[in-house]
Structures are given as structure tokens and as C-alpha cells.
Amino acid sequence: MIGLGNPGPDYAAHRHNIGHMVVDKLASDLGASFRTHKANAFVAEARVAPGGSKLILAKLGSFMNTSGKPTAALASFYKVDPAHIIVVHDELDIDFDDVRIKVGGGHAGHNGLRDISAALASPDFVRVRVGIGRPPGRGDAAGFVLQPFTKAEREVLPFVLDRGADIVRAIAQDGVLAAQQRFHAP
């Protein structure tokens, strides 16, 4: 699983880094520790359940727009097919505090997804789309994603991160369809 974001403490609290935040939450829940990987990433390995499949958690050391090369390097190193990669990312087209699951498709203008699709030569990976909403009015989306969450959003954010981590865990344990049925139900 790849959590998208930008590296370094200057970006840590930005909306664009919600993928990193979900990965950190899941690693904490599973008692996993990150180590540096030669693919320009920080990687932790854990089992979702005792005796279950191994889950590789990764935060890329590259900037969002250049997520493809380290993602492809990790996929090659761990011998993982694109269909078994879960990418957690921010999504402007989903309201803040909603989390949706999607398999494949386009990038909808998300440069991180565009770069990953190109590097993997396939858009057919699982996406956990964490809603950050749109900027107010006609605000600039590029600037909006690089802003920290509002005070009201920060109060809800722990619940959003829990939901994102729960969704990744469900995908790893039960598969995409079961996770969609469970988490997309009204």
C-alpha cells in the first residue's frame, strides 16, 4: 500500500499528505515501524491479522507529482502486480470526511496518480480516495491541497484517518468488493 504525499515536515499537515497520514495511522495500529528503502521510500511491513498476508506500507520520499518511479521500484522489489497495489490519496471531488474505494480508471487531474499509472504502465491499481473537498468559491485547487486543514477539519481528521486505515485493512483481508460493500453501503 502506497500513501501519497510530499516529503518533509513542511508538508506534513497539508491536505495533499492525507495518504501519508492514513499510512501512519495504519502502521501505528499494526505496531509497524518504518525504515528507509532504496526505492526512495519509507517502508513498514506488517500482518493485518495473525497468520494473514503480509502488508507492505510505504510513504514515498518523492514529491507527489513524481510518485511513479518509487512506486514502480517498490512493485518490482516486492514482485507485486499493479492489481495488488493500494494507493491512498487525497481527492478533491469527494467531500471532506468521506473515503471511497475505486479500482483503475483515470487520474482526474491528480498528478500523482498520473505518474504512477505511467510508471506501472497500467491504471489498474486500487485507489483509496480520501475526500478533502474543493476550495471555497473559485479557489485554486493547487494552492488548496498545499494548505493545512482548518480547525474544524482537524477535529474530524482522526475519524477520517481511522476510516481510511480500516478500509485498507478490509481490502487486504477481504478483497476490494467486500470492502466496497461494507464501506460504501448507505
C-alpha positions in Angstrom: 0.0 0.0 0.0 1.3 3.4 -1.0 0.3 6.6 0.9 0.8 9.6 -1.3 2.1 12.9 -0.1 5.0 15.3 -0.2 8.2 14.6 1.9 9.3 16.6 4.9 7.8 18.4 7.9 6.8 21.5 5.9 4.1 19.4 4.1 3.2 17.0 6.9 -0.1 18.7 7.9 -1.3 19.6 4.3 -4.4 18.2 2.7 -2.2 16.7 -0.1 -0.5 14.5 2.6 -3.6 12.7 3.8 -2.3 9.5 2.1 0.8 9.6 4.4 -1.4 10.3 7.4 -3.5 7.2 6.7 -0.4 5.0 6.3 1.0 6.4 9.5 -2.3 5.6 11.3 -2.4 2.0 9.9 1.3 1.4 10.8 0.6 2.7 14.4 -2.5 0.4 14.6 -0.5 -2.6 13.4 2.6 -1.8 15.5 4.8 -1.5 12.4 7.9 0.7 12.2 9.2 2.5 9.1 12.7 2.0 7.7 14.3 3.6 4.7 14.1 1.7 1.4 16.4 2.0 -1.6 13.3 2.8 -3.8 13.2 6.3 -2.2 10.5 5.4 0.3 9.9 4.6 3.9 8.6 1.1 4.3 7.0 -0.9 7.1 5.9 -4.5 7.0 3.0 -5.9 9.0 0.3 -8.6 9.0 -3.2 -7.4 9.1 -4.2 -10.4 11.1 -2.2 -13.2 12.8 -1.1 -15.6 10.1 -2.5 -13.3 7.5 -0.9 -11.9 4.4 2.0 -9.5 4.7 1.1 -5.9 4.0 3.8 -3.5 2.8 3.1 0.0 3.9 5.0 2.8 2.1 5.4 6.5 2.2 7.3 7.8 -0.8 10.3 10.1 -0.4 9.5 11.8 -3.7 7.1 14.7 -4.3 3.5 13.9 -5.2 4.0 14.6 -8.9 6.9 12.1 -9.2 5.3 9.2 -7.3 5.6 6.8 -10.2 9.2 5.8 -10.2 9.4 4.9 -6.5 6.0 3.1 -6.7 7.3 1.0 -9.7 10.6 0.3 -7.9 8.7 -1.0 -4.8 6.4 -3.1 -7.0 9.4 -4.6 -8.7 11.3 -5.2 -5.5 8.4 -6.9 -3.8 7.2 -8.5 -7.0 3.7 -7.0 -6.7 1.4 -6.8 -9.7 -0.4 -3.4 -10.2 -3.7 -5.0 -9.4 -2.4 -5.7 -5.9 -1.2 -2.2 -5.2 -3.4 0.0 -3.0 -2.8 3.8 -3.4 -4.2 6.1 -0.7 -4.6 9.7 -1.9 -6.4 13.0 -1.5 -9.4 13.5 -3.6 -10.9 16.9 -4.4 -14.0 15.5 -5.9 -15.1 13.9 -2.7 -16.4 15.8 0.3 -14.1 16.1 3.3 -14.5 13.2 5.7 -15.7 10.7 3.0 -13.5 7.8 1.9 -14.2 5.8 -1.3 -12.7 2.8 -3.0 -12.1 2.6 -6.7 -10.2 0.2 -8.9 -8.5 1.5 -12.0 -9.7 4.4 -14.1 -8.3 7.8 -15.0 -6.3 10.2 -12.9 -8.9 13.0 -12.8 -6.1 15.6 -12.9 -4.3 14.1 -10.0 -0.6 14.2 -11.0 0.5 11.6 -8.5 -2.0 9.1 -10.0 -1.0 10.1 -13.5 2.7 9.4 -12.8 2.0 6.1 -11.1 -0.2 4.9 -14.0 2.6 5.8 -16.4 5.4 4.2 -14.4 3.4 1.0 -13.9 2.1 1.1 -17.5 -1.3 0.4 -16.0 -4.0 2.4 -14.3 -5.4 -0.9 -12.8 -4.4 -0.4 -9.2 -6.8 0.0 -6.2 -7.3 3.6 -5.0 -8.5 4.6 -1.6 -9.7 8.1 -2.3 -9.8 10.3 0.9 -12.0 13.3 0.3 -10.6 16.7 1.0 -13.4 18.6 -0.8 -12.9 21.6 -3.2 -11.6 25.0 -2.3 -14.3 27.5 -1.3 -15.6 29.7 -4.2 -13.4 29.5 -7.2 -10.3 29.0 -5.2 -7.2 27.5 -6.8 -7.1 23.7 -6.3 -3.3 23.5 -6.5 -2.9 26.0 -3.6 -5.8 24.4 -1.7 -4.2 21.0 -1.5 -1.0 22.5 -0.1 -2.8 24.2 2.8 -3.3 22.7 6.3 -6.7 21.5 7.4 -9.0 24.0 9.1 -9.6 23.9 12.8 -13.0 22.2 12.2 -11.5 19.7 9.8 -8.7 18.9 12.3 -11.3 17.9 14.9 -12.8 15.3 12.4 -9.5 14.2 10.9 -8.7 11.4 13.4 -12.0 9.7 12.4 -11.2 10.1 8.7 -7.8 8.6 9.2 -9.3 5.7 11.2 -11.8 5.1 8.4 -9.0 5.1 5.7 -6.9 2.7 7.8 -10.0 0.4 8.3 -10.7 0.4 4.6 -7.1 -0.6 3.7 -7.2 -3.3 6.3 -10.5 -4.6 4.9 -9.2 -4.6 1.3 -6.1 -6.6 2.4 -8.2 -9.1 4.4 -11.4 -9.5 2.4 -10.8 -8.0 -1.0 -12.0 -4.9 -2.8 -15.6 -6.0 -3.5 -16.2 -6.9 0.2 -14.6 -3.7 1.3 -16.8 -1.6 -1.1 -19.9 -3.4 0.0 -19.1 -2.7 3.7 -17.9 0.9 3.4 -20.0 2.2 0.6 -23.3 1.0 2.0 -25.6 3.8 2.9 
